[in-house]
């Protein structure tokens, strides 16, 4: 049986990573120039000692949380699907960390994206409603919605494995954030808020509704919630892009002003 803890755990690990990756991607794209173009990466590690801890802390903390959960999965009330998904994600994070250190694992960026795509496809297979016959109509619809962001992540990774696409890089972060937020929404909907006229004793996959109208209403509610999450995350993305652009423009203006002041000071000294 699935549990609320599994949904909360998935959200608390995936969503912060996705939001930080989205910000790093947008800010680095805003700073890119024709001579120094933006290069998509599975994770944008910092090469500066000043920003290393702040930029890389999220991925290190996520991996530290993932390892004990996956190793001692039998001690936690988390479903097998969530455990398998978290295990795949922890292996992917470990691979990305090892690849960042060229002395440990030399793996090109395209190969990392290619492996990431297969990880997301495997995770999508875990949510495939056709993989079992025990899903109700509402449960089938829920699994279909859950597969959406994961498949977008897989497609984006496949594209990035062969092409340096800024749009695909942003789409990967947005889909990953949607995947995390939707996991939390599913847990709250089926374990806390409940659906009127439907029983969730068997977890989200085994929702049983007394009347067909109740099932239809539940599916419409799920569609509305999913659309709301997608719109909210897209809005956050636009806000981040605006902030990143303003920050880069302000930095450029400040640099230009300082350069002008230095030139004026130098001219005054030469005149004296």
C-alpha positions in Angstrom: 0.0 0.0 0.0 1.3 3.5 -0.8 1.6 6.0 1.9 1.6 9.8 2.3 5.2 9.6 3.5 6.3 8.3 0.1 4.7 11.2 -1.6 6.2 13.7 0.8 9.6 12.2 0.5 9.6 12.3 -3.3 8.4 15.9 -3.2 11.0 17.0 -0.7 13.9 15.6 -2.7 12.8 16.2 -6.3 11.2 19.6 -6.1 14.0 21.6 -4.5 16.5 20.1 -6.9 14.3 21.0 -9.9 13.7 24.6 -8.7 17.4 25.2 -8.1 18.3 23.6 -11.4 15.8 25.8 -13.2 17.2 28.9 -11.6 20.8 27.9 -12.4 19.8 27.2 -16.0 17.9 30.5 -16.5 20.6 32.6 -14.8 23.4 31.0 -16.7 21.5 31.4 -20.0 21.0 35.1 -19.2 24.8 35.5 -18.5 25.8 33.7 -21.7 27.3 35.6 -24.6 28.0 34.6 -28.3 31.6 34.1 -27.4 30.7 32.1 -24.3 27.4 30.3 -25.0 25.4 28.4 -22.5 26.0 24.6 -22.4 23.3 22.4 -20.9 24.4 20.0 -18.2 22.6 17.5 -16.0 23.7 19.7 -13.0 25.5 23.0 -13.2 28.2 22.5 -10.6 30.1 25.6 -9.4 33.7 25.9 -10.4 34.3 28.8 -7.9 35.1 28.1 -4.3 32.9 31.1 -3.3 29.7 29.5 -4.8 30.5 25.8 -4.4 28.7 25.2 -1.1 25.7 27.2 -2.0 25.2 25.8 -5.5 26.0 22.2 -4.8 24.5 21.8 -1.3 21.1 20.8 -2.6 22.3 17.8 -4.6 24.6 16.6 -1.7 21.8 16.9 0.8 19.3 15.1 -1.5 21.8 12.2 -2.0 22.4 12.0 1.8 18.6 11.7 2.3 18.1 9.2 -0.5 20.7 6.7 0.5 19.3 5.8 4.0 15.8 5.7 2.6 16.7 3.3 -0.1 19.0 1.2 2.0 16.6 0.8 4.9 13.4 0.8 2.8 11.9 -2.1 4.7 11.8 0.0 7.9 9.9 2.8 6.3 6.1 2.8 5.4 6.9 3.7 1.8 5.5 1.9 -1.2 7.6 -0.3 -3.4 7.0 2.0 -6.3 8.3 5.1 -4.4 11.3 3.1 -3.1 12.2 1.9 -6.7 11.8 5.5 -8.0 14.0 7.0 -5.3 16.6 4.3 -5.8 16.8 5.1 -9.5 17.1 8.8 -8.7 19.8 8.2 -6.1 21.8 6.2 -8.6 21.4 9.0 -11.1 22.6 11.6 -8.6 25.6 9.5 -7.6 26.5 9.1 -11.3 26.3 12.8 -11.9 28.5 13.5 -8.9 31.1 11.0 -10.0 31.1 12.3 -13.5 31.7 15.8 -12.2 35.0 14.6 -10.8 36.9 13.6 -13.9 39.5 11.7 -11.8 36.8 9.2 -10.7 34.5 8.8 -13.8 35.2 10.2 -17.2 31.8 10.4 -18.9 30.8 13.0 -21.5 27.8 15.3 -21.0 25.8 13.6 -23.8 26.2 10.2 -22.3 25.0 11.5 -19.0 21.9 12.9 -20.5 21.4 9.6 -22.4 21.6 7.6 -19.2 19.3 10.1 -17.5 16.7 9.6 -20.2 16.7 5.8 -19.5 16.3 6.4 -15.8 13.3 8.6 -16.4 11.8 6.0 -18.8 12.3 3.3 -16.1 10.6 5.6 -13.6 7.8 6.1 -16.0 7.4 2.4 -16.5 6.8 2.1 -12.7 3.8 4.5 -13.0 2.5 2.8 -16.2 -1.2 2.1 -15.7 -1.0 -0.8 -18.2 1.5 -2.6 -16.0 -1.2 -3.9 -13.7 -4.9 -4.8 -13.9 -5.6 -3.6 -10.3 -6.1 0.1 -11.2 -9.6 1.6 -11.0 -10.8 4.1 -13.6 -9.7 7.0 -11.4 -6.4 5.3 -10.5 -5.7 4.7 -14.2 -6.3 8.4 -15.0 -4.1 9.4 -12.1 -1.2 7.2 -13.3 -1.6 8.6 -16.8 -1.2 12.2 -15.4 1.8 11.2 -13.3 3.6 9.7 -16.3 3.4 13.0 -18.2 6.1 15.0 -16.5 8.4 12.0 -16.3 8.1 11.3 -20.1 8.8 15.0 -20.7 12.0 14.7 -18.6 13.0 11.6 -20.7 12.4 13.3 -24.0 14.3 16.4 -22.9 17.2 14.3 -21.8 17.2 12.5 -25.2 17.3 15.8 -27.0 20.0 17.2 -24.8 22.1 14.1 -25.4 22.5 15.1 -29.0 21.8 18.8 -29.2 22.6 21.8 -26.9 19.1 23.1 -26.6 18.3 25.9 -24.1 14.6 25.2 -24.4 15.0 21.5 -23.7 17.2 22.3 -20.7 14.5 24.5 -19.2 11.7 22.0 -20.1 13.6 19.3 -18.2 13.7 21.5 -15.0 10.0 22.5 -15.4 8.9 18.9 -15.9 11.0 17.7 -12.9 9.5 20.5 -10.7 6.0 19.5 -11.9 6.7 15.8 -11.1 7.7 16.7 -7.6 4.8 19.1 -6.9 2.3 16.6 -8.4 3.6 13.8 -6.1 2.8 16.0 -3.1 -0.6 16.9 -4.5 -1.5 13.3 -5.0 -0.6 12.4 -1.5 -2.6 15.3 0.0 -5.6 14.6 -2.3 -5.9 10.9 -1.5 -4.7 10.7 2.1 -5.7 14.1 3.7 -8.4 15.9 1.7 -10.1 12.8 0.3 -12.4 12.6 -2.7 -16.1 12.9 -2.1 -17.9 9.7 -2.9 -14.7 7.7 -3.4 -12.8 5.4 -1.1 -9.0 5.5 -1.1 -8.4 2.6 1.2 -6.2 1.0 -1.4 -4.1 4.0 -2.1 -4.3 6.3 -5.2 -4.0 3.3 -7.5 -7.0 1.5 -6.0 -9.6 4.3 -5.7 -13.1 3.0 -5.8 -16.1 5.4 -6.3 -19.7 4.4 -5.6 -21.2 6.2 -8.6 -19.9 6.8 -12.1 -20.6 10.5 -11.5 -18.3 10.5 -8.5 -15.5 8.9 -10.6 -16.0 11.5 -13.4 -16.0 14.4 -10.9 -12.8 13.0 -9.3 -11.0 12.8 -12.7 -12.1 16.3 -13.6 -10.7 17.5 -10.2 -7.4 15.7 -10.9 -7.2 17.4 -14.3 -7.9 20.8 -12.8 -5.3 20.3 -10.0 -2.7 19.1 -12.6 -3.3 22.1 -14.8 -3.1 24.4 -11.8 0.3 23.0 -10.9 1.6 23.3 -14.5 0.4 26.9 -14.7 1.9 27.8 -11.3 5.3 26.3 -12.2 5.3 28.0 -15.6 4.6 31.3 -13.9 7.5 30.7 -11.5 9.7 30.0 -14.5 8.7 33.3 -16.1 9.3 35.1 -12.9 12.8 33.5 -12.5 13.6 34.5 -16.1 12.6 38.1 -15.5 14.7 38.2 -12.2 17.7 36.7 -13.9 17.5 39.1 -16.8 17.1 42.1 -14.5 20.0 40.9 -12.4 22.3 40.4 -15.4 21.3 43.9 -16.8 21.9 45.5 -13.5 25.3 43.8 -13.1 26.3 45.0 -16.6 25.2 48.5 -15.9 27.2 48.5 -12.6 30.3 47.2 -14.4 29.9 49.8 -17.1 29.6 52.6 -14.5 32.7 51.4 -12.6 34.6 51.2 -15.9 33.6 54.7 -16.7 34.6 56.0 -13.3 38.0 54.3 -13.6 38.5 55.9 -17.1 37.6 59.3 -15.7 39.9 58.9 -12.7 42.7 57.8 -15.0 42.1 60.8 -17.3 42.2 63.2 -14.3 45.5 61.8 -13.0 47.0 62.1 -16.5 45.9 65.7 -16.7 47.3 66.5 -13.3 
